[in-house]
Amino acid sequence: MTFAFPITADSIQSRVVIEGDGAVFTGKNMIEFEFAGYNGATGELLQQTEFDGKNPSPGFFGPDSVPNFCSALAGAKEGSRVVAIFPPKDAHDGRGVPSLGIGPNDSFVFIFDLSRVYLEQAQGSAVAPEAGLPAVVTTPTGIPGITIPNTEAPSELRIAQLIKGAGETVKSGDNVTMHYSGFLWADGSKFDSSWDKGSPAQFVVAQGQLIEGFLNAVVGQSVGSRVIAVIPPALGYGQQGSASIPPNSTLVFVIDILGTSSQ
């Protein structure tokens, strides 16, 4: 693409110049993208990826974490090319970046290719809950919690789908994008949650990367699925425990499988 520099704007402006037909970016999705960034005053190329489709950059442009990029890309679909102009106050707080030759009144111009837009949450067909497992309840904002049954914890690994997705199947060694929350069976307390952290997590699902019970819960699932897993101590953190997880704890995880890619 070519531009007539200098380019200025008083507010963030963006335009879809190539319309994709994939999932919509909402500000709550993990994405993969190619980009080129220019000094809007001079046209100097500041940074770019290869635009060859081989190594797109992963990112989470949430309204709290990267609000300017989130605003520029909101509503764009996977496969789209977006051109965005960021005025000085949004590009660099009007201070410039002297080391890069960027003045306080210089805007930024970016080209984004949205290579991939991951799911925001589990998406598929509801599955009837299995007896003996914690009940999953969801807040108005979509964050799942659990109610532990008044029974002894299962002694064996229990895995069940709550939502059956229709996407790709997760294979061992894949890099999986997911939301998850982990709870203690003993008292139902939450010890970790990507939802609470505000962005999805990415894990390589392979031996040595995750506890065995979590690994078994994810491999073989389809993208879009929500899974509940009850993990006995032997397949979790065992006798040693970990941080806020006491020794010999049975764990409960609720996991949304949002996307997967081969390494």
SULPECOR-V143903 format. One record per pair of residues at least 12 apart in sequence whose ideal C-beta (glycine too) atoms are under 10 Angstrom apart, sorted by sequence separation. I is the first residue (numbers start at 1). J is the second residue. D is the distance in Angstrom with one decimal. If there is no record, write none. Layout:
BEGIN
I;J;D + I;J;D
END
This chain:
BEGIN
35;47;7.8 + 36;48;3.8 + 61;73;6.2 + 72;84;3.9 + 92;104;7.9 + 94;106;9.8 + 134;146;4.1 + 135;147;4.5 + 180;192;7.7 + 181;193;4.0 + 182;194;9.7 + 203;215;9.1 + 205;217;9.6 + 217;229;3.7 + 233;245;9.6 + 236;248;9.1 + 237;249;6.6 + 35;48;6.6 + 36;49;7.5 + 61;74;9.0 + 71;84;8.8 + 72;85;8.5 + 133;146;9.1 + 134;147;6.0 + 135;148;8.6 + 180;193;7.0 + 181;194;7.5 + 205;218;5.2 + 206;219;9.2 + 216;229;7.7 + 217;230;9.3 + 233;246;9.8 + 236;249;6.6 + 34;48;8.0 + 35;49;5.9 + 59;73;10.0 + 72;86;7.4 + 88;102;9.1 + 92;106;7.9 + 134;148;5.2 + 135;149;7.6 + 179;193;8.3 + 180;194;5.4 + 181;195;6.0 + 205;219;5.6 + 217;231;7.6 + 233;247;7.8 + 234;248;9.3 + 236;250;7.4 + 237;251;7.7 + 34;49;4.5 + 36;51;7.5 + 69;84;7.9 + 71;86;9.5 + 88;103;8.4 + 89;104;9.9 + 91;106;7.4 + 92;107;9.5 + 133;148;9.6 + 134;149;6.4 + 179;194;4.9 + 180;195;8.0 + 181;196;7.5 + 203;218;8.0 + 214;229;6.8 + 216;231;8.5 + 233;248;4.6 + 235;250;9.7 + 236;251;4.8 + 1;17;7.5 + 33;49;8.0 + 34;50;7.4 + 35;51;8.7 + 68;84;8.6 + 88;104;6.3 + 91;107;6.0 + 92;108;7.7 + 133;149;7.5 + 178;194;7.2 + 179;195;5.5 + 205;221;9.8 + 213;229;6.2 + 232;248;9.3 + 233;249;6.1 + 235;251;8.7 + 34;51;4.8 + 69;86;8.7 + 88;105;5.6 + 90;107;8.7 + 91;108;4.1 + 121;138;9.5 + 132;149;6.6 + 177;194;9.9 + 213;230;8.4 + 214;231;6.8 + 232;249;9.3 + 233;250;6.4 + 236;253;9.6 + 34;52;8.2 + 68;86;6.0 + 72;90;9.2 + 87;105;9.3 + 88;106;6.3 + 89;107;9.6 + 90;108;8.2 + 91;109;9.4 + 131;149;8.9 + 144;162;8.5 + 179;197;9.6 + 213;231;3.2 + 217;235;9.6 + 231;249;9.0 + 232;250;5.7 + 233;251;8.3 + 34;53;7.7 + 68;87;9.9 + 71;90;8.6 + 87;106;9.6 + 88;107;6.0 + 91;110;9.5 + 132;151;6.7 + 212;231;8.2 + 213;232;7.2 + 216;235;7.2 + 231;250;6.8 + 232;251;8.4 + 34;54;9.9 + 87;107;5.3 + 88;108;8.5 + 122;142;9.5 + 131;151;10.0 + 132;152;9.8 + 179;199;8.9 + 180;200;8.9 + 211;231;7.0 + 213;233;9.4 + 215;235;8.8 + 230;250;6.6 + 231;251;4.4 + 32;53;9.9 + 34;55;8.9 + 35;56;9.1 + 68;89;9.8 + 69;90;9.8 + 86;107;6.1 + 87;108;8.5 + 121;142;5.7 + 132;153;9.9 + 133;154;8.2 + 179;200;5.3 + 180;201;6.6 + 213;234;8.5 + 214;235;8.4 + 230;251;7.4 + 231;252;7.5 + 34;56;5.4 + 35;57;7.0 + 68;90;4.9 + 85;107;5.9 + 86;108;4.4 + 120;142;8.4 + 121;143;9.6 + 122;144;9.2 + 132;154;6.8 + 178;200;6.3 + 179;201;7.2 + 212;234;8.3 + 213;235;3.5 + 214;236;8.1 + 229;251;7.9 + 230;252;5.4 + 231;253;6.9 + 32;55;9.3 + 33;56;5.7 + 34;57;7.2 + 67;90;8.8 + 68;91;7.9 + 85;108;7.4 + 86;109;7.8 + 121;144;9.5 + 177;200;5.3 + 178;201;5.9 + 180;203;9.0 + 212;235;4.6 + 213;236;5.5 + 229;252;7.2 + 230;253;8.3 + 32;56;4.0 + 33;57;5.8 + 35;59;9.4 + 84;108;8.3 + 85;109;5.5 + 86;110;7.1 + 134;158;9.8 + 136;160;10.0 + 138;162;9.9 + 176;200;9.8 + 177;201;7.5 + 178;202;7.7 + 211;235;6.7 + 212;236;8.0 + 213;237;9.7 + 228;252;7.0 + 229;253;4.7 + 31;56;8.7 + 32;57;6.8 + 33;58;8.3 + 84;109;7.4 + 85;110;8.0 + 133;158;6.1 + 176;201;8.8 + 177;202;5.2 + 178;203;7.1 + 211;236;5.3 + 228;253;7.1 + 229;254;8.2 + 31;57;8.9 + 32;58;5.3 + 33;59;6.5 + 83;109;7.2 + 84;110;4.8 + 132;158;7.4 + 133;159;9.4 + 136;162;5.9 + 176;202;6.9 + 177;203;8.6 + 211;237;6.6 + 227;253;7.8 + 228;254;5.4 + 229;255;6.9 + 31;58;7.4 + 32;59;7.7 + 83;110;7.3 + 84;111;8.1 + 133;160;5.9 + 136;163;9.9 + 175;202;5.9 + 176;203;5.8 + 178;205;9.3 + 211;238;9.1 + 227;254;7.5 + 228;255;7.8 + 30;58;6.6 + 31;59;5.8 + 33;61;8.9 + 82;110;8.1 + 83;111;5.6 + 84;112;6.8 + 130;158;7.6 + 132;160;9.7 + 175;203;7.4 + 176;204;7.7 + 226;254;6.9 + 227;255;4.8 + 30;59;7.4 + 31;60;7.5 + 82;111;7.5 + 83;112;7.9 + 130;159;9.5 + 131;160;10.0 + 133;162;9.3 + 174;203;9.3 + 175;204;5.4 + 176;205;5.3 + 182;211;9.9 + 226;255;7.0 + 227;256;8.1 + 30;60;5.3 + 31;61;6.9 + 81;111;6.7 + 82;112;4.6 + 130;160;4.6 + 174;204;7.4 + 175;205;8.0 + 225;255;8.2 + 226;256;5.2 + 227;257;7.1 + 7;38;8.3 + 9;40;8.0 + 29;60;7.9 + 30;61;9.3 + 81;112;7.0 + 82;113;8.1 + 129;160;7.2 + 130;161;9.1 + 153;184;9.8 + 154;185;8.7 + 173;204;6.9 + 174;205;5.6 + 175;206;9.6 + 211;242;8.9 + 225;256;7.6 + 226;257;7.7 + 7;39;9.5 + 8;40;6.4 + 28;60;8.7 + 29;61;8.8 + 30;62;9.8 + 80;112;8.1 + 81;113;5.2 + 82;114;7.1 + 128;160;9.5 + 129;161;9.7 + 130;162;9.4 + 153;185;4.5 + 172;204;9.5 + 173;205;7.0 + 174;206;8.5 + 182;214;8.5 + 224;256;8.5 + 225;257;4.9 + 5;38;7.7 + 6;39;8.9 + 7;40;4.3 + 8;41;7.9 + 27;60;9.2 + 28;61;9.8 + 29;62;9.2 + 80;113;7.7 + 81;114;7.8 + 127;160;7.5 + 128;161;9.8 + 129;162;6.8 + 152;185;9.2 + 153;186;7.9 + 172;205;6.2 + 173;206;5.2 + 223;256;9.7 + 224;257;6.6 + 225;258;9.7 + 5;39;8.2 + 6;40;6.2 + 7;41;8.0 + 27;61;6.8 + 28;62;6.7 + 35;69;9.5 + 79;113;8.4 + 80;114;5.1 + 127;161;4.7 + 128;162;9.2 + 151;185;9.8 + 171;205;8.0 + 172;206;6.1 + 173;207;9.4 + 176;210;9.7 + 180;214;8.2 + 221;255;8.1 + 223;257;5.3 + 224;258;8.0 + 1;36;8.6 + 3;38;7.3 + 5;40;6.8 + 6;41;4.8 + 27;62;5.7 + 28;63;8.5 + 79;114;6.6 + 80;115;10.0 + 126;161;9.4 + 127;162;5.8 + 144;179;8.7 + 146;181;8.1 + 148;183;7.8 + 170;205;6.4 + 172;207;8.0 + 218;253;9.3 + 222;257;7.0 + 223;258;6.9 + 224;259;9.2 + 5;41;7.0 + 6;42;7.2 + 7;43;8.3 + 25;61;7.9 + 26;62;9.7 + 27;63;5.0 + 33;69;9.5 + 76;112;7.8 + 78;114;5.4 + 79;115;8.0 + 125;161;9.2 + 126;162;7.3 + 127;163;6.5 + 143;179;8.7 + 144;180;9.5 + 145;181;7.5 + 148;184;8.8 + 149;185;9.4 + 173;209;9.4 + 217;253;6.5 + 221;257;5.2 + 223;259;5.8 + 3;40;8.5 + 5;42;6.4 + 6;43;7.7 + 26;63;9.6 + 27;64;9.2 + 73;110;9.7 + 77;114;7.1 + 78;115;7.5 + 79;116;8.9 + 80;117;9.0 + 124;161;8.7 + 126;163;6.0 + 127;164;5.4 + 142;179;9.2 + 144;181;6.2 + 146;183;5.5 + 148;185;6.0 + 180;217;9.6 + 213;250;9.7 + 214;251;8.2 + 218;255;6.5 + 223;260;5.8 + 5;43;3.7 + 27;65;9.5 + 31;69;9.7 + 72;110;7.4 + 76;114;5.7 + 78;116;5.9 + 79;117;8.6 + 124;162;9.6 + 125;163;6.9 + 126;164;8.0 + 143;181;7.5 + 145;183;8.2 + 148;186;8.3 + 180;218;9.2 + 213;251;7.0 + 217;255;6.4 + 222;260;9.1 + 4;43;8.9 + 5;44;8.9 + 27;66;9.3 + 73;112;6.4 + 78;117;4.0 + 122;161;9.6 + 124;163;4.8 + 125;164;4.9 + 144;183;10.0 + 146;185;9.3 + 148;187;7.8 + 214;253;6.2 + 218;257;6.8 + 221;260;9.0 + 3;43;6.8 + 27;67;8.7 + 33;73;8.4 + 68;108;9.3 + 72;112;7.7 + 77;117;7.0 + 78;118;9.0 + 122;162;7.7 + 123;163;7.3 + 124;164;4.9 + 125;165;8.4 + 148;188;4.6 + 178;218;7.3 + 211;251;8.1 + 213;253;8.0 + 217;257;9.8 + 2;43;9.5 + 69;110;8.2 + 73;114;7.2 + 76;117;8.1 + 122;163;4.4 + 124;165;4.0 + 125;166;8.0 + 147;188;7.1 + 148;189;9.9 + 214;255;7.9 + 219;260;10.0 + 27;69;9.4 + 28;70;9.4 + 31;73;7.8 + 68;110;9.9 + 121;163;9.1 + 122;164;9.2 + 123;165;6.3 + 124;166;5.7 + 146;188;6.4 + 176;218;6.1 + 211;253;9.6 + 218;260;9.0 + 27;70;4.5 + 33;76;9.9 + 69;112;8.2 + 122;165;6.6 + 123;166;8.3 + 124;167;8.3 + 145;188;8.5 + 172;215;7.9 + 176;219;8.9 + 178;221;9.6 + 26;70;9.1 + 27;71;8.4 + 29;73;9.9 + 73;117;9.4 + 123;167;8.4 + 146;190;8.6 + 174;218;8.7 + 25;70;8.5 + 31;76;9.3 + 33;78;9.9 + 40;85;6.5 + 136;181;9.7 + 145;190;7.6 + 174;219;8.1 + 176;221;8.9 + 178;223;9.6 + 185;230;6.9 + 27;73;8.1 + 32;78;9.1 + 40;86;8.0 + 119;165;8.2 + 172;218;9.4 + 173;219;9.1 + 177;223;8.8 + 185;231;9.0 + 26;73;9.7 + 27;74;5.7 + 31;78;8.1 + 33;80;10.0 + 34;81;9.1 + 35;82;9.6 + 36;83;9.9 + 37;84;9.7 + 38;85;9.9 + 40;87;8.5 + 41;88;9.4 + 172;219;5.2 + 176;223;8.7 + 178;225;9.9 + 179;226;9.0 + 180;227;9.3 + 182;229;9.5 + 183;230;9.8 + 185;232;9.3 + 25;73;5.2 + 26;74;7.0 + 27;75;9.4 + 40;88;8.9 + 119;167;7.8 + 145;193;9.6 + 170;218;5.6 + 171;219;6.8 + 172;220;8.9 + 25;74;6.5 + 26;75;8.0 + 29;78;9.3 + 33;82;9.2 + 35;84;9.7 + 37;86;9.2 + 134;183;7.6 + 144;193;9.2 + 170;219;5.5 + 171;220;8.2 + 178;227;9.4 + 180;229;9.6 + 182;231;9.1 + 24;74;8.9 + 25;75;6.9 + 26;76;10.0 + 143;193;7.7 + 145;195;9.8 + 169;219;8.8 + 170;220;6.5 + 24;75;6.4 + 25;76;5.1 + 40;91;8.0 + 46;97;9.0 + 61;112;9.7 + 134;185;7.8 + 144;195;7.7 + 169;220;6.5 + 170;221;5.3 + 191;242;9.0 + 192;243;8.8 + 24;76;7.4 + 25;77;7.3 + 39;91;9.4 + 143;195;4.5 + 169;221;7.2 + 170;222;7.5 + 191;243;7.7 + 192;244;7.9 + 24;77;5.4 + 25;78;7.8 + 47;100;9.5 + 142;195;8.0 + 143;196;7.6 + 168;221;9.9 + 169;222;5.4 + 170;223;7.3 + 191;244;4.6 + 192;245;8.8 + 22;76;9.7 + 23;77;6.8 + 24;78;8.0 + 37;91;9.4 + 46;100;6.6 + 134;188;7.8 + 141;195;8.6 + 159;213;8.5 + 167;221;9.5 + 168;222;6.8 + 169;223;7.9 + 182;236;9.5 + 190;244;9.5 + 191;245;5.8 + 201;255;9.9 + 12;67;9.5 + 14;69;9.7 + 22;77;5.2 + 23;78;5.0 + 25;80;8.5 + 46;101;9.2 + 157;212;8.6 + 158;213;9.5 + 167;222;5.4 + 168;223;5.0 + 170;225;8.9 + 189;244;8.4 + 191;246;9.8 + 205;260;8.3 + 12;68;6.2 + 20;76;7.3 + 21;77;6.2 + 22;78;2.6 + 23;79;9.4 + 24;80;9.6 + 44;100;8.6 + 46;102;7.8 + 122;178;9.6 + 139;195;9.2 + 157;213;5.5 + 165;221;7.5 + 166;222;6.4 + 167;223;2.8 + 168;224;9.2 + 169;225;9.9 + 200;256;8.3 + 202;258;9.4 + 12;69;9.3 + 14;71;7.8 + 15;72;9.7 + 16;73;9.5 + 19;76;8.7 + 20;77;4.1 + 21;78;7.7 + 22;79;4.9 + 25;82;9.3 + 44;101;6.9 + 56;113;7.8 + 58;115;9.7 + 122;179;8.2 + 159;216;6.8 + 160;217;9.5 + 164;221;9.1 + 165;222;4.5 + 166;223;8.0 + 167;224;4.7 + 201;258;9.5 + 202;259;8.8 + 206;263;8.6 + 14;72;4.2 + 19;77;6.9 + 20;78;5.1 + 21;79;6.0 + 22;80;8.2 + 39;97;9.4 + 44;102;8.7 + 56;114;9.0 + 57;115;8.8 + 58;116;8.7 + 60;118;9.4 + 119;177;8.2 + 121;179;6.9 + 159;217;5.0 + 164;222;7.1 + 165;223;5.3 + 166;224;5.8 + 167;225;8.1 + 191;249;8.9 + 200;258;5.7 + 202;260;9.9 + 12;71;5.4 + 13;72;8.1 + 14;73;7.1 + 16;75;8.3 + 20;79;2.5 + 21;80;8.8 + 42;101;7.6 + 56;115;4.1 + 118;177;5.0 + 119;178;9.7 + 120;179;8.9 + 157;216;6.3 + 158;217;9.4 + 159;218;9.3 + 165;224;2.2 + 166;225;8.9 + 187;246;10.0 + 192;251;9.7 + 195;254;9.2 + 200;259;8.5 + 202;261;9.3 + 204;263;6.7 + 11;71;9.4 + 12;72;5.6 + 14;74;8.5 + 16;76;5.8 + 19;79;7.9 + 20;80;3.8 + 41;101;9.5 + 42;102;8.9 + 51;111;8.8 + 53;113;8.8 + 55;115;9.9 + 56;116;7.0 + 58;118;9.4 + 118;178;9.4 + 119;179;9.3 + 157;217;8.0 + 161;221;7.5 + 164;224;7.7 + 165;225;3.9 + 184;244;8.6 + 186;246;7.6 + 191;251;8.2 + 193;253;10.0 + 14;75;9.2 + 15;76;10.0 + 16;77;8.1 + 18;79;7.7 + 19;80;5.8 + 20;81;8.1 + 39;100;8.0 + 41;102;8.0 + 42;103;9.0 + 116;177;9.5 + 159;220;9.2 + 161;222;9.0 + 163;224;7.1 + 164;225;5.8 + 165;226;8.0 + 184;245;7.1 + 192;253;9.1 + 193;254;9.1 + 194;255;9.5 + 195;256;8.8 + 14;76;8.0 + 18;80;5.9 + 19;81;8.6 + 20;82;9.6 + 39;101;7.2 + 40;102;9.5 + 41;103;6.5 + 44;106;9.5 + 46;108;7.6 + 48;110;9.7 + 51;113;6.7 + 53;115;6.8 + 159;221;8.7 + 163;225;5.8 + 164;226;8.6 + 165;227;9.6 + 182;244;9.6 + 184;246;7.5 + 186;248;9.6 + 190;252;9.6 + 194;256;9.0 + 17;80;8.3 + 18;81;3.8 + 19;82;10.0 + 39;102;5.8 + 46;109;9.4 + 47;110;9.6 + 48;111;8.3 + 162;225;8.1 + 163;226;3.9 + 164;227;9.6 + 182;245;8.3 + 186;249;6.5 + 16;80;5.2 + 17;81;5.2 + 18;82;8.5 + 39;103;8.6 + 41;105;7.2 + 42;106;7.4 + 46;110;9.3 + 49;113;8.6 + 51;115;9.8 + 161;225;5.6 + 162;226;4.4 + 163;227;8.4 + 185;249;7.3 + 186;250;7.2 + 188;252;8.2 + 194;258;10.0 + 16;81;7.2 + 17;82;7.2 + 18;83;9.8 + 40;105;9.7 + 41;106;4.1 + 161;226;7.1 + 162;227;6.8 + 184;249;5.6 + 185;250;3.9 + 186;251;9.9 + 15;81;9.6 + 16;82;5.5 + 17;83;5.6 + 40;106;6.0 + 41;107;6.8 + 43;109;8.3 + 49;115;9.7 + 160;226;9.9 + 161;227;5.7 + 162;228;5.8 + 183;249;10.0 + 184;250;7.5 + 185;251;6.9 + 15;82;7.0 + 16;83;8.3 + 39;106;5.4 + 40;107;3.3 + 41;108;9.6 + 160;227;7.1 + 161;228;8.1 + 183;250;9.8 + 184;251;6.8 + 185;252;5.7 + 14;82;5.6 + 15;83;5.4 + 38;106;10.0 + 39;107;8.0 + 40;108;5.8 + 41;109;9.8 + 159;227;6.4 + 160;228;5.5 + 183;251;7.1 + 184;252;7.5 + 14;83;6.8 + 15;84;7.9 + 38;107;9.2 + 39;108;7.1 + 40;109;4.7 + 159;228;7.5 + 160;229;8.0 + 182;251;6.0 + 183;252;4.4 + 13;83;8.7 + 14;84;4.1 + 15;85;9.1 + 38;108;7.1 + 39;109;7.9 + 40;110;9.7 + 158;228;8.0 + 159;229;4.9 + 160;230;8.7 + 182;252;7.2 + 183;253;7.6 + 13;84;6.9 + 14;85;7.5 + 37;108;6.0 + 38;109;4.5 + 158;229;7.0 + 159;230;7.9 + 181;252;8.7 + 182;253;5.1 + 183;254;7.9 + 12;84;6.8 + 13;85;4.7 + 14;86;9.3 + 37;109;7.3 + 38;110;7.5 + 157;229;7.2 + 158;230;4.2 + 159;231;9.0 + 181;253;7.0 + 182;254;8.3 + 12;85;7.0 + 13;86;8.6 + 36;109;8.7 + 37;110;5.0 + 38;111;8.3 + 157;230;7.1 + 158;231;8.4 + 180;253;5.8 + 181;254;5.2 + 182;255;9.3 + 11;85;8.9 + 12;86;5.8 + 13;87;8.6 + 36;110;7.0 + 37;111;8.1 + 121;195;9.4 + 156;230;8.7 + 157;231;6.1 + 158;232;8.9 + 180;254;6.7 + 181;255;8.3 + 9;84;9.5 + 10;85;9.8 + 11;86;9.3 + 12;87;7.1 + 35;110;5.9 + 36;111;4.7 + 37;112;9.6 + 156;231;10.0 + 157;232;6.3 + 178;253;10.0 + 179;254;8.6 + 180;255;4.6 + 181;256;9.5 + 7;83;10.0 + 9;85;4.4 + 11;87;6.3 + 35;111;6.4 + 36;112;8.6 + 154;230;5.3 + 156;232;6.6 + 179;255;7.3 + 180;256;7.2 + 8;85;7.8 + 9;86;7.7 + 10;87;5.9 + 12;89;9.7 + 34;111;8.2 + 35;112;5.2 + 36;113;9.1 + 153;230;7.0 + 154;231;9.3 + 155;232;6.0 + 157;234;9.0 + 178;255;5.6 + 179;256;4.3 + 180;257;9.6 + 7;85;6.0 + 9;87;4.8 + 10;88;9.9 + 11;89;9.0 + 12;90;5.6 + 34;112;7.4 + 35;113;7.3 + 153;231;9.7 + 154;232;6.9 + 155;233;9.7 + 156;234;9.7 + 157;235;5.6 + 178;256;5.9 + 179;257;8.9 + 8;87;7.0 + 9;88;9.4 + 10;89;9.0 + 11;90;7.8 + 12;91;9.3 + 33;112;5.4 + 34;113;4.2 + 35;114;9.9 + 121;200;9.5 + 153;232;7.3 + 155;234;9.2 + 156;235;9.2 + 157;236;9.6 + 176;255;9.3 + 177;256;9.4 + 178;257;5.6 + 179;258;6.5 + 1;81;8.4 + 3;83;8.4 + 8;88;8.6 + 33;113;6.1 + 34;114;8.6 + 120;200;8.7 + 153;233;9.2 + 177;257;8.1 + 178;258;5.6 + 9;90;9.0 + 31;112;9.1 + 32;113;9.5 + 33;114;5.5 + 34;115;6.2 + 119;200;9.0 + 176;257;6.7 + 177;258;4.6 + 178;259;8.2 + 1;83;7.2 + 3;85;9.7 + 9;91;9.9 + 32;114;7.9 + 33;115;5.8 + 118;200;7.0 + 144;226;7.6 + 146;228;7.8 + 148;230;9.8 + 176;258;8.1 + 177;259;4.1 + 178;260;8.9 + 31;114;6.1 + 32;115;4.5 + 33;116;8.0 + 176;259;7.2 + 177;260;7.2 + 31;115;7.8 + 32;116;4.0 + 33;117;9.1 + 118;202;9.5 + 144;228;8.8 + 175;259;8.9 + 176;260;4.8 + 177;261;8.2 + 29;114;9.9 + 31;116;6.4 + 32;117;8.2 + 174;259;9.6 + 175;260;7.1 + 176;261;8.2 + 30;116;8.5 + 31;117;5.3 + 32;118;8.2 + 174;260;4.6 + 175;261;5.2 + 25;112;9.8 + 29;116;9.4 + 30;117;8.2 + 31;118;6.8 + 170;257;6.4 + 174;261;6.4 + 175;262;7.7 + 29;117;5.3 + 30;118;4.4 + 138;226;9.6 + 169;257;9.7 + 174;262;5.9 + 175;263;5.9 + 25;114;6.5 + 29;118;5.1 + 30;119;8.8 + 168;257;9.3 + 170;259;9.5 + 171;260;7.6 + 173;262;7.3 + 174;263;6.9 + 24;114;9.9 + 28;118;9.8 + 29;119;6.9 + 30;120;9.1 + 136;226;8.0 + 167;257;7.7 + 170;260;4.8 + 173;263;5.6 + 23;114;9.2 + 26;117;8.7 + 28;119;9.6 + 29;120;5.0 + 165;256;9.0 + 167;258;9.1 + 168;259;8.1 + 169;260;7.9 + 171;262;7.2 + 22;114;7.8 + 25;117;5.1 + 28;120;4.6 + 29;121;9.4 + 136;228;6.2 + 158;250;10.0 + 162;254;7.7 + 165;257;6.3 + 167;259;7.7 + 168;260;5.5 + 171;263;9.8 + 20;113;9.1 + 22;115;9.6 + 23;116;8.4 + 24;117;6.9 + 25;118;9.5 + 27;120;8.9 + 28;121;7.9 + 135;228;9.5 + 162;255;9.6 + 163;256;8.0 + 165;258;9.3 + 167;260;7.9 + 168;261;8.7 + 13;107;9.8 + 17;111;8.5 + 20;114;6.4 + 22;116;7.8 + 23;117;4.2 + 26;120;5.7 + 134;228;6.8 + 158;252;9.3 + 159;253;9.5 + 162;256;9.4 + 163;257;9.4 + 168;262;9.6 + 12;107;10.0 + 18;113;8.1 + 20;115;9.6 + 22;117;5.9 + 23;118;7.4 + 25;120;9.2 + 133;228;5.9 + 155;250;8.8 + 13;109;9.9 + 14;110;8.8 + 16;112;9.9 + 18;114;9.7 + 23;119;6.7 + 24;120;8.9 + 133;229;9.3 + 134;230;7.4 + 153;249;9.1 + 154;250;7.5 + 159;255;9.7 + 161;257;10.0 + 8;105;8.1 + 10;107;9.8 + 20;117;8.4 + 23;120;8.4 + 133;230;6.3 + 153;250;3.9 + 8;106;8.8 + 9;107;6.0 + 14;112;8.6 + 16;114;9.6 + 124;222;7.8 + 127;225;8.9 + 130;228;8.5 + 132;230;8.7 + 152;250;9.3 + 153;251;9.4 + 6;105;9.7 + 7;106;9.8 + 8;107;5.3 + 9;108;9.8 + 124;223;9.0 + 125;224;9.2 + 127;226;8.6 + 129;228;8.3 + 153;252;8.9 + 6;106;8.4 + 7;107;6.1 + 9;109;9.2 + 23;123;9.4 + 123;223;8.7 + 124;224;4.4 + 125;225;9.6 + 126;226;9.2 + 127;227;9.8 + 6;107;8.0 + 7;108;9.3 + 8;109;10.0 + 122;223;9.3 + 123;224;4.5 + 124;225;6.2 + 5;107;9.8 + 7;109;5.5 + 122;224;6.0 + 123;225;8.9 + 124;226;7.9 + 148;250;9.8 + 6;109;9.8 + 121;224;9.2 + 122;225;6.2 + 123;226;9.0 + 5;109;8.1 + 119;223;7.0 + 122;226;3.7 + 148;252;7.5 + 118;223;8.6 + 119;224;6.2 + 121;226;8.1 + 122;227;8.7 + 3;109;6.4 + 146;252;5.9 + 146;253;9.6 + 1;109;9.9 + 3;111;9.4 + 146;254;6.7 + 145;254;8.3 + 1;111;6.2 + 144;254;4.6 + 143;254;9.5 + 144;255;9.5 + 144;256;8.2 + 28;142;8.9 + 142;256;9.5 + 136;252;9.5 + 138;254;9.5 + 58;175;9.0 + 60;177;9.6 + 134;252;5.5 + 136;254;5.8 + 58;177;8.5 + 133;252;8.4 + 134;254;8.6 + 122;254;9.5 + 65;198;6.9 + 122;255;8.7 + 123;256;8.8 + 124;257;9.6 + 64;198;6.2 + 65;199;6.7 + 122;256;4.2 + 123;257;9.8 + 63;198;9.6 + 64;199;9.2 + 121;256;5.6 + 122;257;7.1 + 123;258;8.9 + 62;198;6.2 + 120;256;9.1 + 122;258;7.8 + 62;199;6.0 + 119;256;7.7 + 121;258;7.5 + 60;198;8.5 + 61;199;9.6 + 62;200;9.9 + 119;257;8.2 + 120;258;7.4 + 60;199;4.3 + 118;257;10.0 + 119;258;4.3 + 59;199;9.7 + 60;200;6.8 + 118;258;4.7 + 119;259;6.4 + 60;201;9.9 + 118;259;3.9 + 60;202;9.5 + 117;259;8.9 + 118;260;9.4 + 116;259;7.3 + 118;261;9.7 + 58;202;7.1 + 32;177;9.6 + 116;261;8.1 + 31;177;9.9 + 30;177;5.0 + 29;177;9.0 + 30;178;9.5 + 30;179;9.8 + 28;179;9.7 + 30;199;7.4 + 28;198;9.2 + 29;199;9.7 + 30;200;4.8 + 28;199;8.5 + 29;200;7.8 + 30;201;9.0 + 28;200;8.5 + 30;202;7.2 + 58;261;9.5 + 32;259;9.1 + 30;258;6.8 + 31;259;9.9 + 29;258;7.7 + 30;259;7.0 + 32;261;8.3 + 29;259;9.0 + 23;259;9.5
END
